[in-house]
Amino acid sequence: MKRLSALATLTLLTGSLFAQAADPERARNLAATCANCHGTDGRPVSGSGIDPLAGIDQRLSLQQLAHFKSGRRPGTIMPQIAKGYTDEELELIAAHFAAQKHGAETWQTATDALF
């Protein structure tokens, strides 16, 4: 009976993991939480002083998110927000914003902020 219970639990957990991975909207849904500050699809209001995220290379975004999460990069709210995500979720968020189109002004502002 214990084996059957363990097998049922393992099956449910595995199915849950596959369901999460198979959700094509997961990255978009995770990234939607960034819209309050960084704007829809990572394009903040011009002149707001908020870093744009649209079109930023995934590796650069991930590096900055990891620095926020570890405390290496200071911030007002980003360190707390980054700590709330798993590394996998941060990868999905970075990939989502990397796939968004950016304008020349957005790209220059974001590049300046990252370096």
C-alpha positions as CSV (number, residue, x, y, z in Angstrom):
1,M,0.0,0.0,0.0
2,K,2.9,2.4,0.8
3,R,4.4,1.7,-2.6
4,L,1.1,2.5,-4.3
5,S,0.8,5.7,-2.3
6,A,4.4,6.7,-3.2
7,L,3.8,5.9,-6.9
8,A,0.6,8.0,-6.9
9,T,2.4,11.0,-5.3
10,L,5.3,10.7,-7.7
11,T,2.9,10.6,-10.7
12,L,1.0,13.7,-9.5
13,L,4.2,15.6,-8.9
14,T,5.6,14.6,-12.3
15,G,2.4,15.5,-14.1
16,S,2.3,18.9,-12.4
17,L,5.9,19.7,-13.5
18,F,5.1,18.7,-17.1
19,A,1.9,20.8,-17.0
20,Q,3.9,23.9,-15.9
21,A,6.6,23.4,-18.5
22,A,4.1,22.8,-21.2
23,D,2.2,26.1,-20.5
24,P,3.1,28.4,-23.5
25,E,1.8,31.4,-21.6
26,R,3.9,30.9,-18.5
27,A,6.7,33.3,-19.5
28,R,4.3,36.0,-20.5
29,N,2.3,35.6,-17.3
30,L,5.4,35.8,-15.2
31,A,6.7,38.8,-17.1
32,A,3.3,40.5,-16.7
33,T,4.2,41.2,-13.0
34,C,6.9,43.6,-14.3
35,A,4.5,45.8,-16.2
36,N,3.6,47.9,-13.2
37,C,7.0,49.5,-13.2
38,H,8.6,48.6,-16.5
39,G,5.6,49.0,-18.7
40,T,3.7,46.7,-21.0
41,D,6.0,44.3,-22.7
42,G,9.0,46.0,-21.0
43,R,8.5,49.5,-22.5
44,P,8.1,52.0,-19.7
45,V,6.7,55.5,-20.1
46,S,9.3,57.7,-21.7
47,G,11.1,59.9,-19.2
48,S,10.0,57.8,-16.2
49,G,13.5,56.8,-15.2
50,I,12.5,53.1,-15.2
51,D,14.8,50.8,-17.1
52,P,13.2,49.3,-20.2
53,L,13.4,45.6,-20.6
54,A,12.2,45.0,-24.2
55,G,14.8,43.7,-26.5
56,I,17.5,43.3,-23.9
57,D,19.8,40.3,-24.5
58,Q,18.6,37.4,-22.3
59,R,22.0,36.9,-20.8
60,L,22.3,40.5,-19.7
61,S,18.9,40.5,-18.2
62,L,19.6,37.2,-16.4
63,Q,22.8,38.5,-15.1
64,Q,21.2,41.6,-13.7
65,L,18.3,39.6,-12.2
66,A,20.9,37.3,-10.5
67,H,22.7,40.3,-9.1
68,F,19.5,41.6,-7.7
69,K,18.6,38.2,-6.3
70,S,22.0,37.8,-4.6
71,G,22.2,41.3,-3.3
72,R,25.2,42.2,-5.5
73,R,23.2,44.9,-7.2
74,P,21.3,47.2,-4.9
75,G,17.8,48.4,-5.7
76,T,14.7,49.8,-4.0
77,I,12.3,46.9,-4.8
78,M,14.1,44.7,-7.4
79,P,16.1,42.6,-4.9
80,Q,13.0,41.6,-3.1
81,I,11.1,40.8,-6.3
82,A,14.0,38.8,-7.8
83,K,14.2,36.7,-4.6
84,G,10.6,35.6,-5.1
85,Y,11.4,33.8,-8.4
86,T,13.1,30.5,-9.1
87,D,16.1,30.6,-11.4
88,E,13.9,28.9,-14.0
89,E,11.3,31.6,-13.7
90,L,13.9,34.3,-14.1
91,E,15.2,32.6,-17.3
92,L,11.6,32.6,-18.7
93,I,11.1,36.3,-17.8
94,A,14.5,37.2,-19.4
95,A,13.7,35.2,-22.5
96,H,10.2,36.8,-22.8
97,F,11.6,40.4,-22.7
98,A,14.5,39.5,-25.0
99,A,11.9,38.5,-27.6
100,Q,10.1,41.9,-27.4
101,K,10.9,44.6,-30.0
102,H,12.6,47.7,-28.7
103,G,12.9,51.3,-30.0
104,A,16.3,52.9,-30.4
105,E,15.7,55.1,-27.4
106,T,14.6,52.1,-25.3
107,W,17.7,50.1,-26.3
108,Q,20.2,52.9,-25.6
109,T,18.6,53.6,-22.2
110,A,18.6,50.0,-21.2
111,T,22.2,49.4,-22.4
112,D,23.4,52.5,-20.4
113,A,21.6,51.1,-17.3
114,L,23.2,47.7,-17.6
115,F,26.8,49.0,-18.0
